[in-house]
Structures are given as C-alpha cells and as structure tokens.
Amino acid sequence: RPITQMATAAHHREVHAGRALDRFVGLSDGVVAVAITLLALPLLEIEAPPADQSFLAMFEVNAVPIITFIVTFLLVAGLWRVHNRITNLMHGYDTGSFWINTLWLAGIVVLPWASSLAGERWQDGKWAGGPSALFYWLVIAFISAMATAMRFYVHSHRDLIETDSTETWDAQIALGARRRGVILSVGFAVIGVGWFWSIFLGIAIAVALFVVLICVRRSTGVVE
C-alpha cells in the first residue's frame, strides 16, 4: 500500500511508499534540474567572439562566470549523487525524512543565487571573497549537512530501507561514509571562512580537505 502504518513504542508513524516515494524522489530530481538550469543562465549572456578575437581571449574575458558555473555544477552533481545513493535504497519516507529532504532542497534552490553573488565579487577583482563567498560555501555546507542528516536518520529508522537493500545500505552508507559526510559539511564551512579572507586560503583549505577525505576513505574502506 502507498502508506504503511508503523507502530512504535513511543508513537505512531506513517511510512509513505510506492507512488508516494516516486513523487518524493521525482520532486527532488526536478528541483536539482531547475537549479542546474539557473546556474547556466549567466553563460547565455556571453557573446561569440568577433572575427579578430580568439576563443581563448573570450574565455579570459568571461573566466569568472565560466569557472563559477563549472565549480558549482560539479558540486551540485556530487551533492545529488549522495542524495541519489540514499533514496535509491529507500523503501519509503516518513515525516522526519520528508522535512530533512525539504531543507536539502531549500539549499539547492538558494545555491544559484549564492553562486551569482560570489561570482560578481570575484569579477570585481577582489581576491578576498568577503561575505558573498562565505555565504556561498555555507550554503554548500548546509546542503551537505542535510544529506548527512538524511543518512543518519534513515540508518536509525531502518524500516525506511528497502528490505532487499539492507546489505547494500550497510556497505555503502557505512559509518565511514557518514563520518565523511560530517567532515565534508564542516570542511565546506571552513573553506568559506578561508575564502572570506582570501581566495588562495580557501583553495588551500579545499586541497587539505580533499587529502583528509582520501585518508578517511582508505582507513575505513568504504564501498563507493
């Protein structure tokens, strides 16, 4: 049935499965698709280079919107991949997972705006990212934190996991993966603090975060 009644010692829960879960996932994928489309809109304002200008010169003039789009697109793709791995193994959702997912979507919706603000400051030639860069990375951190919260929540409410997928869940969404989610969420926020003062400091922190994640992955042996 679309709605399964789940009785617990503390309260009564409803787990929405079947078509309800399909709509839950479909809405999430649709919001991500719209957000990615909005990210690409600034690129439409880039005009083709005149006959006496090379493509490379055009790229140099418009490097900020292009790089901002590429970086944010890759981040959204990675964040969606985490979300997709979780929902692919779910049997249904309840009120708690619904609201965590809604907050995740709220971050995705705000991200194109945050990306635009950060890109405008960089385009002004200011190497200190300032509040706009901090806001951008805090939005990324928030989205990552909501995905991590979803991992922990579903793991503690195992009736939300597809019966035939429990072994896959335990292998892919293991403790190491959840720890990496926490590290990523905190790391994105720290990148924002560094980027607030200097883009170069932010990049250095991002590289350090990447190295830490590789070490955590090797030490835990998490299946990807």
Beta strands, then each sheet from edge to edge (+ up, - down):
strand 1: 3-7
strand 2: 12-17
strand 3: 92-93
sheet 1: 1+ 2- 3+
end
